[in-house]
């Protein structure tokens, strides 16, 4: 949904969920390494060495960051795709050509973004990073505005001018890639990209196509996921055609079949997004009286389900965790059914959907050696989709039902500008701190776990404020 849509038409809960995901992504990358408890890092990269241990199972809050963001991306599809289809009664060849261009151009833009920023992170530019690399990172950050920014309407830029600015910026960025020298004396490499953004590009492309194909038939969507699961489960059979499909790729710098596993999160999010958009379209207006007690119980229960699942799966008490989660979900369903408010029907649908995903994921927990983020197990994809659904319930009650917009502004304002938040730390904040000679003082935070966490909080807060500034100025990146 466009960031310039009138405020009362926005699902602030969805923006808040996306903002939570992006800010915790920044936080997880900025806490001090090696000195915090293991649950403060990815479960498969425990301290102090943070070496990747592929057979280690478990789940931490850091492992929820990416699936929550993918879920929020999928939940936005109804607002960006379905809404356009429903508004266009003709749906002629020109319309579908326009939709195709929108999907392809967004995927291409995200792919270029993934390649460009990865090459111009300071540590990727040279083995010994200095002022040149810091300034180049800042230049790359500035070029991203010209390439990806939605020029505000009050700037009154003629369309040829805006296209000219964007074209010149892309040309400059391409020249920086082709003629740049990078760490280890390496030249530009198309296969060097930011894997997080590249996965988002893949999901923007394939997820959009699948969503449009299944928009009017959710059973078709479920069938497709079952078929996809069958392909993945059969791909390990030597000599099978499924294995050939898994390893075939015409564009290795963009697509690998394994990336399609994340469609489970994207399409789960799109289903929740359908529920949210349908509820917003049918809402007759604000409740004349708003019950407080039961919505508070539901919000608290949704949060408790997420926290309990993290504690139980990290400590590997899997049966106890499944039993507790089932009991909590049953209580949530019962409370939602007894809640008399216009939003209760939405909460009931989301809670039932989240329960189905979460409990199915927990049933798969022992499969594939336990729940793991890398490579993502079915338990991980399903359970985190369920947890994301409960997080959406929590944010909907706080942001859209109780309308605590000011208190949650730091979340939804970052959620409306996630790509700025994603790169502001590495391409702007840290280069500026380095040029000002302040980075050396960060060593004071590497003395204890609490100080190491405080480093992450302070750096994340700085990124949050930078992003909020651009959002308040109505400067958004189109990614």
C-alpha distance (Angstrom), angle and dihedral (degrees) to the residues before:
residue distance angle dihedral
X1 . . .
X2 3.78 . .
X3 3.75 116.9 .
X4 3.78 89.0 -136.2
X5 3.79 93.5 59.3
X6 3.77 113.6 120.8
X7 3.76 111.1 -84.0
X8 3.79 96.2 -119.0
X9 3.80 91.0 59.5
X10 3.81 94.4 55.0
X11 3.76 124.9 98.7
X12 3.78 95.9 -132.3
X13 3.80 89.2 -175.3
X14 3.81 89.8 64.1
X15 3.81 91.6 47.5
X16 3.82 89.0 48.9
X17 3.82 92.2 50.8
X18 3.80 90.2 50.1
X19 3.80 90.2 46.1
X20 3.80 91.5 50.3
X21 3.80 89.7 51.2
X22 3.80 95.0 49.6
X23 3.82 95.5 43.9
X24 3.79 93.4 48.5
X25 3.80 87.1 47.6
X26 3.81 88.0 57.3
X27 3.81 91.8 43.4
X28 3.80 93.1 51.7
X29 3.81 89.6 52.4
X30 3.82 96.1 47.7
X31 3.80 104.8 45.2
X32 3.79 112.8 103.7
X33 3.78 113.8 -89.3
X34 3.78 126.8 -120.3
X35 3.81 100.9 9.2
X36 3.81 104.1 73.1
X37 3.83 125.4 82.5
X38 3.78 116.3 -83.0
X39 3.81 93.5 -106.3
X40 3.80 88.9 64.2
X41 3.81 90.7 69.0
X42 3.80 136.0 44.9
X43 3.79 108.7 -61.8
X44 3.82 90.7 -124.6
X45 3.83 95.0 51.1
X46 3.82 103.1 53.7
X47 3.81 124.1 -179.7
X48 2.93 146.2 -68.0
X49 3.82 98.1 31.2
X50 3.84 97.4 19.6
X51 3.79 89.0 -146.7
X52 3.80 111.9 164.6
X53 3.80 111.7 -103.1
X54 3.82 104.8 -170.1
X55 3.81 95.5 -171.9
X56 3.82 94.3 53.2
X57 3.81 111.5 107.3
X58 3.80 127.5 -159.4
X59 3.76 143.6 90.8
X60 3.81 132.6 -110.7
X61 3.80 132.8 177.1
X62 3.82 87.7 -100.1
X63 3.81 89.3 60.4
X64 3.82 89.3 58.3
X65 3.79 95.3 58.2
X66 3.80 99.5 82.3
X67 3.84 98.5 38.5
X68 3.81 90.3 49.0
X69 3.80 89.7 53.2
X70 3.82 92.3 47.6
X71 3.81 90.2 47.8
X72 3.82 90.1 51.8
X73 3.81 90.0 47.9
X74 3.79 90.3 54.2
X75 3.80 91.9 44.8
X76 3.81 88.7 58.5
X77 3.83 93.0 58.0
X78 3.82 94.4 85.0
X79 3.81 89.8 53.0
X80 3.80 95.3 46.3
X81 3.84 101.6 32.9
X82 3.79 112.2 17.2
X83 3.79 92.5 45.6
X84 3.81 90.7 55.4
X85 3.80 92.2 48.2
X86 3.80 92.7 49.5
X87 3.80 92.6 47.7
X88 3.80 92.9 52.9
X89 3.79 108.2 70.8
X90 3.82 95.2 178.9
X91 3.82 97.8 52.6
X92 3.78 90.3 -176.5
X93 3.79 128.2 166.0
X94 3.79 91.9 -81.8
X95 3.80 91.2 55.0
X96 3.80 93.9 50.4
X97 3.80 90.4 45.6
X98 3.80 87.8 54.4
X99 3.82 91.2 49.2
X100 3.80 90.8 48.8
X101 3.79 90.6 50.9
X102 3.80 90.3 50.0
X103 3.81 91.9 53.1
X104 3.81 95.9 43.7
X105 3.80 95.2 43.9
X106 3.80 92.5 48.9
X107 3.80 91.8 51.2
X108 3.82 91.0 46.2
X109 3.79 91.7 48.5
X110 3.80 92.8 50.2
X111 3.81 90.8 46.8
X112 3.79 92.0 51.9
X113 3.80 89.1 46.2
X114 3.84 90.3 52.2
X115 3.81 92.5 50.8
X116 3.79 96.3 42.0
X117 3.80 99.4 48.8
X118 3.80 93.2 44.0
X119 3.80 91.5 56.5
X120 3.80 93.1 48.0
X121 3.75 101.8 47.3
X122 3.83 101.3 117.7
X123 3.82 94.5 -118.2
X124 3.83 89.7 53.3
X125 3.79 93.7 53.6
X126 3.79 100.0 59.6
X127 3.78 142.5 -2.3
X128 3.80 90.4 -124.4
X129 3.80 107.1 41.9
X130 3.79 117.2 -148.5
X131 3.81 142.3 154.3
X132 3.81 93.0 -61.9
X133 3.80 92.3 58.6
X134 3.82 92.7 44.9
X135 3.81 92.2 52.0
X136 3.80 91.5 46.3
X137 3.81 89.6 52.6
X138 3.81 90.1 52.2
X139 3.82 89.8 47.8
X140 3.82 89.4 52.1
X141 3.81 89.8 51.0
X142 3.81 90.1 51.9
X143 3.81 92.9 48.1
X144 3.81 89.8 54.2
X145 3.80 88.6 64.6
X146 3.78 92.0 55.7
X147 3.79 91.7 45.7
X148 3.78 101.8 42.4
X149 3.79 108.5 19.1
X150 3.80 121.8 117.2
X151 3.78 99.7 -133.4
X152 3.84 106.5 -130.4
X153 3.79 114.4 -113.3
X154 3.80 92.0 -125.8
X155 3.80 89.1 64.8
X156 3.82 86.6 70.8
X157 3.80 93.1 -150.1
X158 3.81 113.6 174.5
X159 3.78 110.9 -119.2
X160 3.85 94.3 -115.2
X161 3.82 89.3 54.0
X162 3.80 94.1 50.7
X163 3.80 91.1 47.3
X164 3.80 89.8 47.5
X165 3.82 92.3 52.2
X166 3.78 91.8 48.5
X167 3.81 93.4 46.3
X168 3.81 92.1 48.8
X169 3.81 90.9 49.4
X170 3.80 92.2 50.7
X171 3.79 89.3 48.3
X172 3.80 92.0 51.2
X173 3.81 91.7 46.8
X174 3.82 91.6 49.0
X175 3.81 90.3 49.9
X176 3.81 90.1 50.3
X177 3.81 89.3 53.8
X178 3.80 98.2 44.0
X179 3.81 97.7 43.2
X180 3.80 99.3 32.3
X181 3.81 126.6 109.3
X182 3.78 115.8 -137.6
X183 3.81 139.0 -167.5
X184 3.78 115.1 -54.7
X185 3.80 91.3 19.6
X186 3.79 90.3 -74.6
X187 3.77 123.6 154.6
X188 3.78 126.9 -138.0
X189 3.79 111.3 -57.1
X190 3.79 121.8 -164.9
X191 3.82 89.1 -152.5
X192 3.81 92.1 59.0
X193 3.77 105.4 92.4
X194 3.77 142.7 133.3
X195 3.80 102.6 -88.6
X196 3.82 94.5 -152.6
X197 3.81 93.3 55.6
X198 3.81 92.0 39.7
X199 3.80 89.9 55.9
X200 3.80 88.9 49.5
X201 3.81 88.9 52.5
X202 3.81 90.9 51.9
X203 3.79 91.9 47.0
X204 3.81 91.9 46.8
X205 3.81 88.3 55.5
X206 3.80 104.3 38.7
X207 3.80 95.0 30.2
X208 3.81 92.1 53.6
X209 3.80 92.4 49.9
X210 3.80 93.3 48.3
X211 3.79 92.2 45.0
X212 3.80 93.2 52.2
X213 3.80 90.5 47.1
X214 3.81 92.1 51.4
X215 3.80 100.5 30.7
X216 3.78 95.0 112.5
X217 3.80 97.3 36.1
X218 3.81 118.8 48.7
X219 3.82 90.6 -179.1
X220 3.80 88.0 61.8
X221 3.80 87.5 53.1
X222 3.81 91.6 51.7
X223 3.82 91.3 47.4
X224 3.79 90.2 52.9
X225 3.80 91.2 52.4
X226 3.80 91.3 49.6
X227 3.81 89.5 50.7
X228 3.80 90.3 48.1
X229 3.80 90.4 50.5
X230 3.81 88.6 51.8
X231 3.79 90.9 53.4
X232 3.80 92.4 51.3
X233 3.80 93.6 45.7
X234 3.82 91.4 49.2
X235 3.80 97.1 42.2
X236 3.81 93.2 86.8
X237 3.81 91.8 64.0
X238 3.80 106.0 106.1
X239 3.78 114.2 -120.4
X240 3.80 95.0 11.4
X241 3.78 121.8 135.1
X242 3.81 87.5 -125.2
X243 3.79 89.4 61.6
X244 3.80 89.9 50.5
X245 3.81 90.1 51.9
X246 3.80 90.6 49.2
X247 3.79 95.1 56.0
X248 3.80 99.7 36.4
X249 3.78 116.5 100.8
X250 3.82 128.6 162.8
X251 3.83 91.7 -167.0
X252 3.82 109.7 33.5
X253 3.81 91.7 178.6
X254 3.83 89.7 59.7
X255 3.79 112.6 21.2
X256 3.79 138.3 41.7
X257 3.79 121.9 162.3
X258 3.81 91.0 -127.6
X259 3.81 88.8 66.0
X260 3.81 88.5 68.2
X261 3.81 90.2 72.9
X262 3.79 86.6 80.7
X263 3.81 89.0 65.7
X264 3.80 85.1 83.9
X265 3.81 88.0 68.2
X266 3.79 95.5 38.0
X267 3.79 94.0 51.6
X268 3.80 93.0 42.1
X269 3.80 86.6 54.3
X270 3.80 92.0 47.2
X271 3.81 90.2 53.6
X272 3.80 90.9 51.8
X273 3.82 88.3 45.6
X274 3.79 90.0 54.0
X275 3.80 89.4 54.2
X276 3.80 91.4 48.5
X277 3.80 95.2 47.9
X278 3.80 93.5 45.2
X279 3.79 89.6 51.1
X280 3.80 92.0 49.6
X281 3.81 91.1 48.8
X282 3.80 93.2 50.4
X283 3.81 98.0 41.3
X284 3.80 109.2 116.7
X285 3.77 94.5 -157.9
X286 3.79 141.8 -71.1
X287 3.79 119.5 -29.8
X288 3.80 112.6 -99.2
X289 3.78 87.6 -139.5
X290 3.75 125.2 18.9
X291 3.79 120.2 -151.2
X292 3.78 110.9 -137.9
X293 3.79 109.5 -173.1
X294 3.81 101.1 61.1
X295 3.82 96.6 40.6
X296 3.83 87.4 51.4
X297 3.81 89.4 50.6
X298 3.81 90.0 49.8
X299 3.82 93.2 48.6
X300 3.82 90.9 47.2
X301 3.79 91.0 46.2
X302 3.80 92.8 50.5
X303 3.80 90.3 51.8
X304 3.82 91.5 45.4
X305 3.80 91.2 52.7
X306 3.82 90.9 55.7
X307 3.82 94.7 45.7
X308 3.82 94.2 44.3
X309 3.79 91.7 50.3
X310 3.81 91.8 51.2
X311 3.80 93.7 48.8
X312 3.80 93.7 45.2
X313 3.80 98.1 45.9
X314 3.80 94.0 42.9
X315 3.81 90.8 51.3
X316 3.86 88.1 44.3
X317 3.82 94.2 -124.4
X318 3.79 88.6 139.9
X319 3.82 101.8 160.3
X320 3.80 93.1 45.6
X321 3.81 89.3 47.0
X322 3.81 92.6 51.8
X323 3.81 91.6 48.4
X324 3.82 93.5 48.7
X325 3.80 92.8 45.4
X326 3.80 91.4 49.9
X327 3.81 90.4 51.6
X328 3.80 92.8 47.3
X329 3.80 91.8 48.1
X330 3.81 90.5 50.5
X331 3.81 90.2 52.3
X332 3.82 90.6 48.1
X333 3.82 91.6 51.7
X334 3.80 91.8 48.8
X335 3.82 93.9 47.9
X336 3.83 92.6 46.3
X337 3.81 91.0 52.8
X338 3.81 90.4 52.9
X339 3.81 94.7 47.5
X340 3.80 113.2 106.1
X341 3.79 106.4 -153.8
X342 3.80 136.5 106.2
X343 3.82 90.6 -108.9
X344 3.82 95.3 51.5
X345 3.80 93.5 88.3
X346 3.81 90.2 57.4
X347 3.80 92.0 47.5
X348 3.80 90.8 49.7
X349 3.81 92.2 52.7
X350 3.80 93.5 45.6
X351 3.80 93.2 46.0
X352 3.81 92.5 50.2
X353 3.81 90.2 47.4
X354 3.80 93.0 46.4
X355 3.80 91.0 47.3
X356 3.81 91.6 52.9
X357 3.80 92.4 50.2
X358 3.80 96.1 43.2
X359 3.80 98.1 45.9
X360 3.81 92.1 43.9
X361 3.79 88.6 51.2
X362 3.81 91.0 50.2
X363 3.81 89.8 50.0
X364 3.83 87.4 57.1
X365 3.83 92.3 47.5
X366 3.80 98.3 108.0
X367 3.81 91.5 44.0
X368 3.84 115.4 99.7
X369 3.80 91.1 16.0
X370 3.81 97.5 -61.1
X371 3.78 134.5 -53.3
X372 3.82 112.5 -36.3
X373 3.77 136.5 167.8
X374 3.84 96.6 -151.0
X375 2.92 112.6 73.2
X376 3.74 90.8 11.3
X377 3.80 113.6 -118.3
X378 3.78 122.9 -148.7
X379 3.79 87.8 -111.3
X380 3.80 89.7 56.5
X381 3.81 95.0 47.6
X382 3.80 94.6 47.5
X383 3.80 99.9 38.1
X384 3.80 95.1 46.6
X385 3.81 89.3 48.0
X386 3.80 87.7 55.6
X387 3.81 92.3 47.4
X388 3.82 90.0 49.3
X389 3.80 89.0 53.4
X390 3.80 91.0 53.9
X391 3.80 89.2 47.1
X392 3.82 88.2 54.3
X393 3.83 89.3 52.0
X394 3.81 89.3 51.6
X395 3.80 94.0 49.8
X396 3.80 92.9 43.4
X397 3.80 91.1 56.2
X398 3.80 92.8 46.1
X399 3.81 100.4 38.9
X400 3.80 106.0 27.4
X401 3.81 105.1 24.1
X402 3.81 101.3 37.5
X403 3.84 88.8 24.6
X404 3.79 95.3 -139.7
X405 3.79 90.6 168.6
X406 3.81 98.5 149.3
X407 3.79 93.8 47.2
X408 3.81 91.3 50.4
X409 3.81 98.2 37.3
X410 3.81 91.1 108.6
X411 3.81 87.4 62.4
X412 3.79 105.0 41.0
X413 3.81 94.4 39.3
X414 3.80 89.4 55.6
X415 3.79 89.2 43.0
X416 3.80 90.1 58.5
X417 3.82 90.6 54.2
X418 3.82 104.7 32.3
X419 3.79 99.3 150.7
X420 3.79 92.9 55.8
X421 3.80 88.7 51.7
X422 3.81 90.3 47.8
X423 3.82 96.0 58.3
X424 3.81 103.8 23.5
X425 3.80 92.3 89.9
X426 3.81 98.3 51.8
X427 3.81 99.5 32.0
X428 3.80 101.0 37.3
X429 3.81 118.1 7.9
X430 3.81 100.8 45.7
X431 3.84 94.0 40.9
X432 3.82 89.7 51.6
X433 3.81 92.0 47.7
X434 3.81 88.7 48.7
X435 3.81 94.0 49.2
X436 3.81 89.6 48.9
X437 3.80 91.0 50.2
X438 3.81 93.4 -118.9
X439 3.80 100.7 118.5
X440 3.81 91.9 82.9
X441 3.78 89.6 64.7
X442 3.81 90.7 63.6
X443 3.81 86.9 79.2
X444 3.80 88.1 79.3
X445 3.81 87.8 70.6
X446 3.81 93.2 57.4
X447 3.79 94.7 76.2
X448 3.81 102.3 85.8
X449 3.78 142.1 4.9
X450 3.80 93.5 -102.7
X451 3.80 92.2 49.8
X452 3.80 90.6 46.8
X453 3.79 89.3 53.7
X454 3.82 91.0 46.4
X455 3.82 89.1 56.9
X456 3.78 89.2 57.9
X457 3.80 92.6 46.6
X458 3.81 93.2 51.3
X459 3.80 95.5 45.8
X460 3.81 91.3 44.8
X461 3.81 90.3 49.3
X462 3.81 89.5 53.1
X463 3.82 91.6 51.1
X464 3.81 89.5 46.0
X465 3.81 92.3 53.8
X466 3.82 92.8 46.6
X467 3.81 90.4 52.4
X468 3.81 93.1 44.9
X469 3.81 89.4 52.6
X470 3.81 92.1 56.7
X471 3.80 91.6 43.3
X472 3.79 90.9 51.4
X473 3.82 88.6 50.4
X474 3.83 86.5 51.6
X475 3.78 91.5 -119.3
X476 3.80 106.9 145.8
X477 3.79 133.0 172.9
X478 3.81 112.4 -129.2
X479 3.80 94.2 -136.3
